[in-house]
Amino acid sequence: MTKNVTEIFSENVFNEKVMKSRLPKNVYKNFINTVTNGDTLDMTTADIVANTIKEWAIEKGATHYTHWFQPLTGSTAEKHDSFISPAPNGMAIMEFSGKALVKGEPDASSFPSGGLRQTSSARGYTAWDPTSYCFVKEGSLYIPTVFLSYTGETLDKKTPLLRSMDALSKTAVEFLKLFGNEKVTRVTSTVGAEQEYFLIDKEMYDKREDLILTGRTLFGAKPPKGQELDDQYFANLRPRIAAYMADLDEELWKLGIYSKTKHNEVAPAQHEMAPIFTTSNLGTDQNELAMEVMEKVALKHNLVCLLHEKPFEGVNGSGKHNNWSMATNDGQNLLDPGDTPMENLQFLTILCALIKGIDEYADLMRISAASAGNDHRLGADEAPPAIVSMFLGEELDAVLKAIEEDTVFKTETQTFEIGINALPSFPKDSTDRNRTSPFAFTGNRFEFRMVGSSDNIACPNALLNTIVSEELSQFTEMLSPFKGKENFESEVKKLLKSVLKEHRRIIFNGDGYSLEWVQEAKRRGLPNYPSTVDCMPHYTDEKNMYIFKKFGIYSESELNARTEVLLETYSKTIRIEARTMIEMARKQLIPATLEYVHRLSEAIAVKNQINISSCTEQKMAERLSDLADAFYDSTNNLEVQVNKACEVKNIPEQARFFHDKVLAEMERMRTTADTIERIMPSSHWPIPDYSQMIYNV
């Protein structure tokens, strides 16, 4: 790095600092009002902003612009148009209008829509999201947008998030007025998404068809050494990894992404990048951008960045810890309990709204982290279980018990006495951290740990915002008659006691990985949806449909379409994986096994001719021959099951068939192949094994 971090930070972002220095004062003021208050942006202002952005982008080397959006494909999309327009003298001029900035018209027929759009109905619209900054990357000006159909339905992941943020702001502002907070005019949900990922050598990756086509290894025996020694976590960075992380930080900083923390994760070849939190919509854009940059920077180092939730069987998978909170426009963090949480009635009421909401809408929280990839991770002794619960910690739990029992809560500030004179003592945090909890309070925010590493965080944050909007709305309605009256505090405490009595079951501070918790959760009546096909049908339950309609997050047709897309994606993902397994088995693994059996047979024949014992070769040949037969039969069985699944026309039933029948046969097939791999010499096994992939970087 040749420049200071503060010099390069956001150098490719058209942020407020750049706007203020380049836009006329009145235009800048109008634009900021649009961003902060939701005012409509008039076309005169849009034209001036567009021309200013164009001039700035050209200075940064941009020749094109693109409306950058997040369709239901699981990745981002972009179509690039140049700034050039014909001039009368046969030359070209660079133009960019307010209309081109505000609206685009991409083809909507080739993106997943759940039936909202037909192939013959091609038109769709992208609309600029002025609350998220434009940026320059690889010679193009990127304009963050939403994506809508010609008839106005949402076809992307960001529109519901923006709708939920507006809903949360309105309900939270009204709620805060009950507590005398009259100056607050806007509440924004905030997020910081910690991103886990794997790095492997590109040469190894190129030899694995499963990694190339599916993002995960469909075959692979567990290596002799995994993560048993806990020697990878926070370990010294290897030179190649350190060089990658340094380049990654620089590229992220240039794009205004606050890459704050980097370290080795628990599993071999696994790492993490953690940013500083920001508004939910900007945080979503930045996380999508960060994943793209991670992959591209890796290639420069002859590495491949794997973002799949479970790229290696038997090795820890990757998640995305979604740190969520709410901030007011006058600087308050609404999830900060303060020094005396028992006296912070506003905080406790918001906390109880969350307790009630997570309990009532645990199905939506599980759905927000549902995917074929994440199903391999959740509950696998390395990630939160598929059962949704909340961790609050000792102090908050004691505060809530005091409310329930009408007792006085006393707290004492504790310090750590380390016992070494040269080292200072320091304050002890009020509560421990629980790494096994899906939804854990961590001091001034909640950490939702179920989200998969490749997921777009718009969905979990949109659903969380909607849930909290509903609960705050209910609380406001119940408490409004007592606003400003002497009995307001007693009525609030009465409400909190009622909520805790009914919804305390969602609070669990113990080991979420334990088998005992599964039984305890069942006793409490908490839902347990092990897979995507178990939870996804509940998306359109009546209670869920009600809050989505109430706050304008989804219409009924949009929600039905989204459910269909998610289940269809699930089926397609497993179908691709199954077909990849079949191809690898037939073209690589079975031929390699048979070739080695043939070599053993030749060795047996030679030894028999000279009267030397070939007992070992015979045992190996018989064992491998039997396994090859089983592997061959399993491959054929898998093909039959995939074909049967494809014949099922009902989308939920097809997803269920893929889960129950196809995945089960894939697992049997993998078990056989992995057994063969343990017997075969590495020189004859056609694909890199786990030890080669995760220990050679």
N, C-alpha and C positions, 0 to 999 in steps of 0.2 A: 504494500500500500504506500503510495507516494504522497498522498494528501492526508491532512488531519481529518478525523471522523466528522467533526462538525462542519468541515468544508464540503465534504462529499454528500453528507446526509440530505436526502430529498433533492439532490441536484437534478434529477430527471422527473420531478413531480411539480405540477402546476398547483401549488398549494396556496394558502391564504397569504403567505409572505410575498410570493411572486405576484399574485393577483393585486395586492395592495400597491405594489411598486409599479405595476404596468397598466392597470385599469384606471380610467378617469374616476374621480372620487365618487360622483353620483352613481356611476355604473357599479362600482365596487360595493357601495352601500345597498343598492337594489339587489345585487347578487347575494350578499350576505343575508339580507332579509329573506330571500328565497330559501336559503339553506337553513337558517335558524328558525324561521317562523312558518315555513311552508307557503310563502307568498308565491303567486304565479309569476313566472319569468316572462316579461313581454318580449316580443320579437326584436324590437329595437335594441334592447339590452343584450339579447342573445346574439345579434349580429356583431356588436362591438366585442363581446366576450369571445366569440368564435374567431374573429380576425386577430385578436390579441393572442389567443392560444395558438393559432396557426403560426404567427410570427415567432413566438417563443419556441414552438416545436421545430420549426425550420432551423433556428439557431442551434438546436440540439441535434441536427442532422436528419430530421424526419422528412420523408418525401410522401408518406401516405398517412391516412387516418383509418381507424377501425372502431366500430361500435362493439365493445367487448362485453359479452353476456354469459350467463350461466344456465344453459338449457338443462333438461332433465336427463342428460346423458351421463352425468357424473363428472364432467370436465367443463372447461370453458370453450367458447366459440368466438370466432372473429372472421370478418371479411374485410380486406384491405382495399381502399380506394386512394388513388393519388390526389394530391392537391392541384395537379396541373389542369388548366383549361386552355383551349385554343385562343391565340391572339390574332388580330386581323392581318398581321404581317407574316403569317405562317409560323410564328414562334409560339411560345407557351407562357402563360402567367400562372401564378400560384393563387388559388382562390379557396375559400372555405366560409360558407355562410352559416348564419344562425340556424337555418332550417336543417342543414347537414349535421350540425352539432346536436340539435335537439332530437331529431328523428331519423331512423334508418329503416330500410325495408328489406330485410333478409328473407330468404326462402324458408317458410315455416313448415313445409310439407315433409321434410326429411328429418325432422327432429321428433322424439317421442312426445305424444300428446294425449295418449289414453283415449283416443277417439274424438278429441275436440277438433282435430283438423284431419282432413282426408288428403291423400296424395294429390288429388285433383284440385285441392284448395291450397294454393301455394303461399299466398301473401301472409306475412307477419310483420310486426313492427318492433323495433328497438327504440326505447325512449331514454334519453340521458338522465342519469341519476346525479344531479348537481351536488348532492351531499357527499359524494365520493370523488376524490381528486382524479383528474386526468394525469396521464404520465406518458413518457416517451420510452420506448423499448425497441431495440433492433430495427431502427429506421422508420417506426410508425408511431403516430400519436394514438394512444389507447384511451377510449372514452367509455367509462363504466356505464352500463345501461341495464334496463329491465327488458324483458322479452314477452310480447303479448301476441295473441292471435288477431286476425282481422276482425273478429267479432268481440274482442276485448277480454278473452279469458287469459289467465296467466299461463305461460308455457315455460316458466323458468323457476329457479329456486330463490331468487332475490326479491321478487315482488311480494310474496307472502311475508318475508322478513320485514320489508319496509312498512307494509300494512300493520304488522304486529307492533312495530316500534311506535307508530302513530297511536295505535290503540292503547299501548302501555303508557305513553306519555299523557294522554287525556285522562285515563282512569287514575293514574298516580298523582297527577296535579290536583284533581278533585279530592283524592284521599288525603293528601298532605294539608289541604285547607282545614280539615277537621282538627289538626294539631296546631293550628295557628300559623302555618307556613304559607302565607298569602303572597309572598314575593316570587315564589317559584312559578315559572310559566312553561317550563318544559322539563321532562324527565327522559333520559336516554339510557337504554340498556347498553352495557359495555361488555366486552369480551376480550380475553387473551387466550389464544389457542396454542398450547404447547404441542409441538409436532415431533412425533417419533418416526424414525426411518431406519432402513438398513442400507449399507453400502457394500457392494461386492465388486470384484474385478470384472471388467467388461468382457475379457476373453472367456472367463467362466460363464458369464451370462449368455454369450453368443452360442454356447454349446448346449443350452438348455431351452428346448422348444417350449416347455411348460412355462418358464419364466417369461419368455418373449410374448406368448399368446395370452397368458392368464395372470401374470404377476406373482404367481406362487408356484412352489415346487409340488408337483402332483405325485412325484416319486422321490424317495430319499430316506435312507436309514439314519436313525439318530446317531450322531458321532460319539466316539468314546468319551469325549469331554464336552460337556455342554456348559451350563451356567452354575453347576453344583458348588463351585468354590467361591462364587460371588466376587470373582476377581476382575470382572469387566466393568462393573458399575462404578462410575466416577474415576476409572483408571486413567493413567497417563495416556494422553493422545498420541497415537502413532504418527510419525512424520507425514505420511501420505494423507491421513485423516485430518491432521492439523492444517495442512496446506489447503485441503478442500474447504474446511470450515472457515478459514481466513478469507478465501475467495468468496464463499457464500455470504459471509457477513457483509463484505464490501458491496456486493451486488444488491443485497437486500437493503442496505443503508441508502444506496443511491436512489432506490425506489420508495424511500420514506418508511420502510418497515423497521420497527424498533426491535431488531434481533438483539436480545439481551443476554441470553444464557445458552451455552453449548456444553455438552458433556457426553461421555459414553453412557449408554443405557445398560440394563441388566444383561441382555443377551449378547453373545459374541457378534460383532459387526453391526450392532444396533446403537443408535445415537439419538440425540434430542436437540431441538432448537426451540427456545421459548422466547416469545416477544413480550413487550409491555402492552397492557390492555389498551383498547381504544373503543370507539363506538361500534356497535354490533355489525352495522352494514360495512363500515370501512374495514373492520377486523375480518369480515368474511371475504371481501375483495383481496385483502392483503394475504390471507391464508391460501387462497386459490393461487395467487401470484407466487407466493413463497414455494409452494409445491412444484410449480413449473420451473422456477429458478433452481431449486434443489436438483431437479433431474438434469437440467442443461449444464449446470456447473459441474456436476459429477462426470459428465461425458468429457469435459475438458481435461479431467484428471484420469481418463481411461477407467472410470468407475461407472457403476450404474446404481442409482438411488431407487430402492424398492419401497413403495408406499403401501403395499398390500398389508392388510391386517395380520395375516399369518403366512408369510412367505416360506417359513420353514417349520415343518411338523415337529413337535417335541421341543421346540425352542420358543421362548417368549415371543408373543406377537406385539404389534404396535398399535397404539391408540393416539387419541388427540384429546388432551385434557382441556375441556371447555370451561374456562374461569369466567363466571357470569356475575354481574352486579348491576346496580342502577345508580345513575348520577344525575343530580339536578343541575340546571343551568346557572345556579349560584354556588356550585362547587361542593355540594354535599354528596358523600357516598352513603346511600340509604341502607347499605348492609354493614356499615361500621357501627358496632354496638357501643362505642365510646368506652370510657374508663369504668363506668358503672352501668352495665346493661340492665340491671334490675330497675334503674330509674329512667331508662330510655324507653318510654312507653311506645313511641313511634316505631322504633326498631323492633321491639317485641311483637307489635301488631303485624308488621311486615313479615317477620319471621314466621308467625303463626299462619299468615296467609299462604306462605310457601309450604309449610307443613301440610296444611289442608289441601292445597293444590296438587302437590306431588303425590299425596295419598289418593285423591280422587281421580287423578289423570296419570297414574303410573303407566297405564297402557300407552299413552301418547309419548311419554318419556322413553319407553322401550322401543316404540316405533321409530323415534327420531334417530336411533342408533342401529336400526335394522338393515342388514345387507347380507348377501351370501358370504362375503369375506369376513365380516365381523362376527358371524355365527360361529366361526372356527375359534374365535378369541374369547368371547364372553363366557365367563365361568370356567376358564381353562387354567385355574390356579395361578393366573398372572394378571388377570383383569377383573374388573367388577363382575359379579354374577349377573345373570339375566333377570334376577329379581331386583326391582327398584326399591331402595331404602335410602334413608338420610342419616348422616352422621353430624352430630352437633358438638360433641365433646363434653367434658365433665362440667365445665363452668356453666355453659348455656343450659345443659340438662338440669343442673341444680337450680338455675334461675326459674326454669319452667315448672319444676316441681314445687318451688316456693309459691308460684302463682296458683298452682292447682290446690295446694294445701293451705293457702292463706298464711304462710309463715314468712319470717324475715330472712332474707338471704344476706349472708355476710361473706365478703371476699377479702382475702389478704394477698398483698403483693409478695410474691416469692422470688428469691434470687438463687441462682446457681452458685454455690461455693465450691470451686474446683479443687481446692486443697493445695494449690501451688501459689506461693506468695507473689511471684512475678506476674501471674495472670489475674486480670480483674474479674470480679464477679459481675454477672449481668442478669437482667430481669428474665424470669421464666415466663414463657408464653402461657396464656390462660388455659389453653387446651392442647392436647396432642393432635397429631394428624393421623388420619385413617386411610391408608392406601388401598384398602379393600372395599371401601364404600363407593357405590355408584354416584352418590350426590352428597358431597362432604363440605361442611362449612370450614373455611380455612382462614378465619380471622376477620376478613371484610368482604368476602365473596363466597359463592358456592362453586365448587369444582365438580363439573359433570364429567365423570371419567369413562363413561360407556362409549363415547363417540369413537368411531373407527378412524384409523390414521389416514385413509384416503377419502373420508367423507367430506362433503361440503357442509360447513357449520351453520349455513343459513337455516336448515331445517330444524335442528335442535333448539336454536335460539328463537326461531319464529314460534315454535310450539311452547317453549318456556315463557316467552313474552305473553302469549295468548292466555296461558294458564294463570299467570300472575294477574293479568288484566281482569280476568273473571273473578278471582278471589278478592282483589282490591275493590272491584265494583260492588260485590256483595257486601263487603265490610262497610263501604261508604254508605250504602243504602240503609244498613242496620244502625249505623252510628249517627247519621245526619240529624235525626230528631234531638240528639243530646248535645250537639255542637254548641260550645260556649256556655254550657250549663254546669252547675256545681257537681252534678252526678256523672259528668262525662267520663272521668277516670274510672269510676266504679263500674260503669257500663262497659267500658273497654275491657277491664279485667274479667268481667262476667263473660264477655264474648270469648276472650282468650281461654278461660277455663273450659268453656263448652267445646271449643275447637280441640283443645288438648285431650279432653276426655274421649272424643270421637275419633281422633286421628293420630294419637300417640303411637299407634302400631307401626307407623312408617319409620319411626326413629329407631335406629339400631347402631350401637357404638362398638360392637364386637367384631369378630373376624368374619367378614363376608365370604371368605373362601371355604369356610368349614361346611362339612356335610350337616352338622347340627343346625346351622342357620337355615338350610333348605327346609328342614323339618319344622323349625321354629316359625319360619315365614309362612309355611302352610297352616300351622296352628293359628297364626294371627289373621289368616285370610288374605294375605298379600298375593297378587297374581304372579305366576311364573310362566313366562313365555320363552322357552329355550331357543326357538328359531324364528326366523322372519315369517315363515308361513303360519306360525302360531299367533303372532301378534298383529300382523298386517291387516287381517279382516276387521279388527277393532277400530281401525282408523275412522270408519264411517258409522260407528256406534252413535245412537241418537244423542247421547250427552255430549259427544265430541262434535258432532255436526252442529249442535246448538251453539256452542261457543264460537265455532268458526264463522257461522252465519252472523251471530250477534255482533262480532267485532269486524266483520267484513274481510276476514283473512282468506277464506275460500267460499265460493258458492258450492252448492251441492254437486253440480256437474264438474267443477274443478277438483273437488276432493275425490269423487269417484274416479275421475281420470287419473289423478295422481296415484291412487291406490293400485289401479290397473297397471300403470307404468312400472311401479316398484315391484310388483309381483312378476310382471313380464320380464323385467331386468334380472330378477332372481333366477327365473327359469333359463333365460338365455345364458347367464353366467355359468350355471352348472352344465348346460348343454355344451358350451364351448370347452369347458374343462374336461368333460367326459370324452368328447371327440378328440381332444388333444391327447388324452391318455391312450385311447385306442390307436391313434396314429403313432405315438412314440413306442407303444408296445410292439406293434406289427413291423415297424420300419427300423427300430433300433434295438429294443431290449430283448425281444424274443429271438431275433436272428443272432444277437451277440451271445445269448445263453446257449443256443443250439450249436453255434460255432465252437464254443468252449467245450461243450459235451463231446463234439466231434474230435477235438484235440485230445481230450481225455481218453476217448475210445482208441485213438491211434496209439497213444502212450501205453494203454492196456495191451493192445495187440503186440507191440514191440517187446514189452516185458514178458509176455506169455511165450513169445518165440525163443527167448533166451532163458526161460525158466526162472524169472525174477518175480517176486510177489507184486501184484498190482492191486492189493486190497484197498489202499487209500484211494487210488484213482477210481476203482469200481464203486466204492461208497459215494464218492463225490459225483460221479457220473449218474448213478441211480438217483441220488437225491436231487440233483439239478434237473434230470430228465422228468422226474415226477413233478417238480415245481413248475417246469416249463409247460407241462401238460395242463396243470391247474391254472397257470397264468393265461395260457391260450384259451381255455374254456371260459375263464372269467372275462377275458376281452370280448369274446363272442356274446356272452351273457349281457355285458354292459351295452354293447351295440343294440341288442334286442330291446333292453329297457329304455334306451334313449329313443329308439324308433317308436316304441309304445307311448312314451311321454309326449312326443311330438304330435301324436294323433289325438291327444286330448285337447279339445277346443276351448273348454271353459278355463279361463285364466287362473282362478284360485285352485281349481282341481289339478291343473297342470303343474302348478308350483308345488302342490302337495305330493304329486307323483314323483317329481324330480327329487324332492326331499326324502321321501320314504323309500323309494325303489332305486333311483339312479345313484344317489349319494351312498346308499348302503353297498351297492355293487362296486362303486369306485373305491370304497374303503377296503373291501375284500381284495380287490385287484391290487391295491397299493401294498397291502400287507404281504401278499405273495411276492411282489416285485422287490420289496425291501428285504425280504428273507433271501432272495436270490442275490441281491447286491452284497449282503454280508458274507456270502460264500465265494462269489466271483473275485478273482484278482482285479485290482484297479486297472491294470493294463488292458483288460478285456471288457471292462464296463464302459459303455460308450458315452456316458454323461458324467460330468464332475460330481463328486459326492459332497456331502455337507462339510466335511473337514477341509476339503480343498476350497470351498466357497467362502466359508465364514472365518477362516483363520489365515488367509494369505494376503490380506490387504495391509 
